[in-house]
Amino acid sequence: MGADALITIGLTGKYCAGKNYIASLFTQRNIAVIDVDLLGHQALERSRDELIALFSRSIVAADGSIDRKELGHIVFSDRRALRSLEGTVHPHMKHLCIEQIETYRQQGVPAVVINAALLGRMHLDVLCDSICFVQAPLLLRLVRSIRRDGASIASFFHVVRAQRDITPTAFTGVQNVYLVKNWGSRTFIHRQVAEFCATMDQEETGGQ
């Protein structure tokens, strides 16, 4: 990828599809990655008082920070609560993301990946030149959620239902949505990322 202009790549997919693993493959290729979930930590603290007013002090951890697990229990079982949370926190997250993109642009970084499960719902897709949508079978994602998060079957399907709008066709103004199948051999997975990067190089140079 060249250094003339910043290419912005959206990286998204459903719960436990393996977005962070795919993000690590971009990092190995010296492509900057913005982890929007980490920005969410900052956004939660910026929104602390508003969130306590919405959900009570039960969401405050012993150290005074927002207890993300407790907040998750509340919102993933109540669609209205989830929308209230997103309406409060997402604007902060989007602002932080735009700030980071602009910083990379000023530094002359050639490409940046926005790693965000809710890329479309947060309207971050409008910032992207191209999108990688990470896929994995439902059963595999369930197993990953149990191993990684200690999820129960019920909690897993709470998240699945809350993410029904996360699909490869749910994006605005993006011509290229590239599907990455995150199962099988590592060679197969790595090759898909390499092919995507090669495609981006060709688009940047006009196919020359």
RAFENZI-V23310 format. One record per residue. N is the residue number from 0. PHI is phi in whole degrees, -180 to 180 (none if undefined). OMEGA is omega in whole degrees, -180 to 180 (* if undefined). NEAR is the number of other C-alpha atoms within 12 Angstrom. Layout:
N_PHI_OMEGA_NEAR / N_PHI_OMEGA_NEAR
This chain:
0_none_-177_25 / 1_-79_-175_20 / 2_-114_-177_19 / 3_-71_-177_16 / 4_-147_-179_22 / 5_-78_173_29 / 6_-94_-180_33 / 7_-111_-176_39 / 8_-114_174_39 / 9_-87_177_48 / 10_-122_-175_49 / 11_-148_-178_49 / 12_157_-176_44 / 13_-78_-179_38 / 14_-53_178_40 / 15_63_172_35 / 16_-73_178_35 / 17_105_-179_36 / 18_-61_-177_40 / 19_-66_177_29 / 20_-66_178_27 / 21_-64_177_41 / 22_-59_-180_37 / 23_-65_178_23 / 24_-71_173_28 / 25_-66_178_33 / 26_-60_178_21 / 27_-63_178_15 / 28_-94_178_22 / 29_62_175_17 / 30_-103_-178_28 / 31_-65_179_31 / 32_-126_172_37 / 33_-100_179_38 / 34_-90_-175_33 / 35_-68_177_38 / 36_-63_177_28 / 37_-67_175_22 / 38_-63_178_28 / 39_-61_177_33 / 40_-61_179_22 / 41_-64_-178_25 / 42_-66_178_31 / 43_-62_-179_31 / 44_-70_176_26 / 45_-64_-177_23 / 46_-99_-169_27 / 47_-53_-176_30 / 48_-65_179_21 / 49_-63_-178_22 / 50_-70_177_32 / 51_-64_178_25 / 52_-64_-180_16 / 53_-79_-168_24 / 54_-119_180_28 / 55_80_-177_18 / 56_-75_177_20 / 57_-65_-179_22 / 58_-91_-179_29 / 59_-95_179_23 / 60_-77_-177_18 / 61_-60_-179_10 / 62_-87_178_8 / 63_94_179_15 / 64_-83_177_25 / 65_-75_178_30 / 66_-82_-174_25 / 67_-65_-180_27 / 68_-67_179_19 / 69_-64_178_19 / 70_-62_178_30 / 71_-62_178_26 / 72_-59_-178_23 / 73_-71_-169_27 / 74_-80_-178_27 / 75_-80_174_28 / 76_-110_-176_22 / 77_-148_-175_19 / 78_-60_-180_19 / 79_-65_178_16 / 80_-65_178_21 / 81_-63_179_27 / 82_-65_178_20 / 83_-65_178_24 / 84_-61_-177_32 / 85_-65_179_31 / 86_-65_180_22 / 87_-86_-170_28 / 88_-93_-174_30 / 89_-58_178_33 / 90_-58_177_26 / 91_-65_-179_27 / 92_-64_-180_36 / 93_-64_179_36 / 94_-62_179_23 / 95_-63_179_27 / 96_-65_179_38 / 97_-62_177_27 / 98_-60_-180_17 / 99_-67_178_25 / 100_-60_-179_34 / 101_-65_177_23 / 102_-62_178_19 / 103_-62_180_25 / 104_-61_-180_21 / 105_-66_179_16 / 106_-81_-180_17 / 107_79_178_18 / 108_-67_-174_25 / 109_-75_-176_29 / 110_-153_178_38 / 111_-141_177_41 / 112_-105_173_44 / 113_-100_-178_50 / 114_-91_-174_41 / 115_-150_176_43 / 116_-60_-175_41 / 117_-99_-176_36 / 118_-54_-179_43 / 119_-73_-177_35 / 120_-64_179_27 / 121_-88_-179_34 / 122_62_173_27 / 123_-81_179_39 / 124_-62_-179_39 / 125_-70_178_24 / 126_-89_-168_30 / 127_-100_172_34 / 128_-83_-178_30 / 129_-156_-178_38 / 130_-132_169_44 / 131_-102_179_45 / 132_-106_-175_42 / 133_-86_-179_37 / 134_-120_172_31 / 135_-157_-179_27 / 136_-62_-177_20 / 137_-56_-178_21 / 138_-63_178_19 / 139_-64_179_23 / 140_-67_176_30 / 141_-62_179_29 / 142_-61_179_22 / 143_-62_-178_24 / 144_-66_179_26 / 145_-68_-178_20 / 146_-70_-175_15 / 147_-82_-171_17 / 148_-110_-175_17 / 149_66_-176_15 / 150_-71_170_23 / 151_-90_177_17 / 152_-61_-179_20 / 153_-64_-179_17 / 154_-67_177_24 / 155_-60_-177_32 / 156_-75_170_24 / 157_-61_-180_24 / 158_-67_180_31 / 159_-56_180_27 / 160_-65_-180_20 / 161_-71_-177_27 / 162_-109_-177_25 / 163_-63_-179_20 / 164_-85_180_20 / 165_-87_-179_29 / 166_-138_180_27 / 167_-67_-177_31 / 168_-106_-171_21 / 169_-98_-173_26 / 170_-108_-174_31 / 171_-109_170_24 / 172_72_180_18 / 173_-108_-177_25 / 174_-79_-172_19 / 175_-111_173_24 / 176_-115_-174_29 / 177_-103_-179_30 / 178_-88_178_28 / 179_-112_-180_32 / 180_-87_-175_28 / 181_-98_170_36 / 182_-154_-176_26 / 183_88_-175_16 / 184_-74_177_11 / 185_-63_179_15 / 186_-60_179_14 / 187_-62_-178_15 / 188_-67_-180_28 / 189_-62_-178_25 / 190_-63_179_20 / 191_-63_179_27 / 192_-65_179_35 / 193_-62_180_22 / 194_-67_178_19 / 195_-63_-180_30 / 196_-62_178_31 / 197_-65_177_18 / 198_-63_179_23 / 199_-64_177_29 / 200_-61_-178_23 / 201_-66_179_15 / 202_-67_-178_19 / 203_-69_-178_23 / 204_-94_179_15 / 205_75_177_10 / 206_77_-178_10 / 207_-75_*_8
